[in-house]
Amino acid sequence: MIEIPLTQGQVALIDDEDFELISKFKWRAVWNPHTKSFYAKAHIRKPDGKDTTLRMHRLIMNAQPGQQVDHVHHLTLDNRKSELRICTNSENLMNRGAQENNTSGYKGVSWNKRDRKWHAQIWVNGKRKHLGYFSTPEDGYAAYCKAAHDLHGQFARVA
């Protein structure tokens, strides 16, 4: 494992075998407010003269247009291959955390005013799936966790 120094006092981790590829560029840490984490990026000029941004994790995984690269454990500066995987947009969304406007404290659980119960739901293939109404947010969360593991497999993220 090699540490690549970045700007803003940050460090990216890569596998030894990727050092030659990564060392060709000047990397910086860029804050992403959506994920509330840093990513390692480099600016380059393409042969056609246009500027573009390289993302270290995509370069390491040789991600093609349309493919996404997921950080398995959500450590966005850990760019070792064991911590990265190629995925679809849908799989990447399965592996995101609870939304900022979450009021229950549990992913997939919200309060239903009309029924005065906790409502559990999960997204599957772009569609919302109703999991039931519950007396406690913990019961709703238990239903969400089971559904996430059953439906999302290795991409399930329950927190």
C-alpha positions as CSV (number, residue, x, y, z in Angstrom):
1,M,0.0,0.0,0.0
2,I,1.2,3.5,-0.9
3,E,0.0,6.8,0.5
4,I,-0.4,9.6,-2.2
5,P,-0.2,13.1,-0.6
6,L,-3.1,15.3,-1.7
7,T,-4.0,18.9,-1.0
8,Q,-5.9,20.0,2.1
9,G,-3.8,17.7,4.3
10,Q,-5.4,14.6,2.8
11,V,-3.9,11.3,1.7
12,A,-5.1,8.7,-0.8
13,L,-4.3,5.0,-0.5
14,I,-3.4,2.9,-3.5
15,D,-2.0,-0.5,-4.2
16,D,1.7,-0.7,-5.0
17,E,1.0,-1.9,-8.5
18,D,-0.9,1.3,-9.3
19,F,1.9,3.7,-8.3
20,E,3.4,4.0,-11.8
21,L,-0.1,4.9,-13.3
22,I,-1.0,7.3,-10.5
23,S,2.4,9.1,-10.3
24,K,2.0,10.5,-13.8
25,F,-0.5,13.1,-12.4
26,K,-0.7,15.8,-9.8
27,W,-3.5,14.9,-7.5
28,R,-5.6,17.1,-5.2
29,A,-8.3,16.5,-2.6
30,V,-11.7,17.8,-3.6
31,W,-14.6,17.9,-1.1
32,N,-17.9,16.5,-2.3
33,P,-20.8,18.0,-0.3
34,H,-23.2,15.3,-1.4
35,T,-21.1,12.4,0.1
36,K,-19.5,14.7,2.7
37,S,-16.1,13.3,1.8
38,F,-13.0,14.0,-0.2
39,Y,-12.1,12.4,-3.6
40,A,-8.7,12.4,-5.3
41,K,-8.8,14.3,-8.6
42,A,-6.4,15.5,-11.2
43,H,-6.8,18.0,-14.1
44,I,-5.4,17.0,-17.5
45,R,-5.4,18.3,-21.0
46,K,-6.7,15.8,-23.5
47,P,-5.0,15.4,-27.0
48,D,-7.9,17.5,-28.5
49,G,-6.8,20.4,-26.2
50,K,-9.8,20.2,-23.9
51,D,-9.3,20.1,-20.1
52,T,-10.9,17.3,-18.2
53,T,-10.8,15.9,-14.7
54,L,-9.5,12.4,-13.7
55,R,-10.9,10.7,-10.7
56,M,-8.3,8.4,-9.1
57,H,-10.7,5.6,-8.3
58,R,-12.0,5.5,-11.9
59,L,-8.5,5.6,-13.4
60,I,-7.4,2.7,-11.1
61,M,-10.4,0.6,-12.1
62,N,-10.2,1.6,-15.8
63,A,-13.9,2.5,-15.6
64,Q,-15.6,3.0,-19.0
65,P,-18.2,5.6,-19.7
66,G,-21.5,4.5,-18.2
67,Q,-19.8,2.4,-15.5
68,Q,-19.6,3.6,-11.9
69,V,-17.0,2.8,-9.3
70,D,-18.2,2.1,-5.8
71,H,-16.1,2.5,-2.7
72,V,-17.2,-0.6,-0.8
73,H,-16.7,0.8,2.7
74,H,-17.4,4.4,1.8
75,L,-13.8,5.5,2.4
76,T,-13.5,7.7,-0.7
77,L,-9.7,8.2,-0.5
78,D,-9.0,4.5,-0.1
79,N,-8.4,3.6,-3.7
80,R,-7.0,0.1,-3.3
81,K,-8.6,-2.4,-5.6
82,S,-9.9,-4.4,-2.7
83,E,-12.0,-1.4,-1.7
84,L,-13.4,-0.6,-5.1
85,R,-15.8,-2.3,-7.4
86,I,-17.3,-1.6,-10.8
87,C,-21.1,-1.2,-10.6
88,T,-24.2,0.2,-12.2
89,N,-25.9,3.4,-11.1
90,S,-28.6,1.4,-9.4
91,E,-26.1,-0.7,-7.5
92,N,-24.2,2.5,-6.4
93,L,-27.5,4.0,-5.1
94,M,-28.2,0.9,-3.1
95,N,-25.0,1.5,-1.3
96,R,-25.7,5.1,-0.2
97,G,-26.5,6.1,3.3
98,A,-29.6,7.6,4.9
99,Q,-30.8,10.8,3.3
100,E,-30.1,14.1,5.1
101,N,-33.8,14.8,5.7
102,N,-34.3,11.4,7.5
103,T,-36.3,12.0,10.7
104,S,-36.5,8.4,12.0
105,G,-32.8,7.9,12.4
106,Y,-33.0,4.8,10.3
107,K,-32.5,4.3,6.6
108,G,-35.7,3.4,4.8
109,V,-38.1,4.4,7.6
110,S,-40.2,7.5,7.8
111,W,-43.2,8.7,9.8
112,N,-46.6,8.5,8.0
113,K,-48.8,11.3,9.4
114,R,-52.1,10.0,8.0
115,D,-51.7,6.5,9.5
116,R,-49.7,7.6,12.5
117,K,-47.3,4.7,12.0
118,W,-43.7,4.3,10.9
119,H,-43.5,3.4,7.2
120,A,-40.7,1.2,5.8
121,Q,-39.8,1.2,2.1
122,I,-37.0,0.3,-0.2
123,W,-36.1,1.2,-3.8
124,V,-35.7,-1.8,-6.2
125,N,-35.0,-1.3,-10.0
126,G,-36.0,2.3,-9.8
127,K,-39.3,1.7,-8.1
128,R,-40.3,2.2,-4.5
129,K,-41.4,-1.0,-2.7
130,H,-43.7,-0.7,0.4
131,L,-42.5,-2.9,3.3
132,G,-45.2,-2.1,5.8
133,Y,-46.4,0.1,8.6
134,F,-44.9,-0.3,12.1
135,S,-45.5,0.8,15.6
136,T,-41.9,1.6,16.2
137,P,-39.1,2.9,13.9
138,E,-37.0,-0.1,15.1
139,D,-39.5,-2.6,13.7
140,G,-39.6,-0.7,10.4
141,Y,-35.8,-0.7,10.3
142,A,-35.7,-4.4,10.9
143,A,-38.0,-4.9,7.9
144,Y,-35.8,-2.6,5.8
145,C,-32.6,-4.4,6.8
146,K,-34.0,-7.8,5.8
147,A,-35.3,-6.5,2.5
148,A,-32.0,-4.7,1.8
149,H,-30.0,-7.9,2.3
150,D,-32.4,-10.0,0.3
151,L,-32.8,-7.5,-2.6
152,H,-29.5,-5.6,-2.7
153,G,-27.1,-8.4,-1.8
154,Q,-23.5,-7.3,-1.6
155,F,-24.6,-3.7,-2.3
156,A,-26.9,-3.5,0.7
157,R,-26.2,-0.6,3.1
158,V,-28.4,-0.3,6.0
159,A,-27.0,2.6,7.9
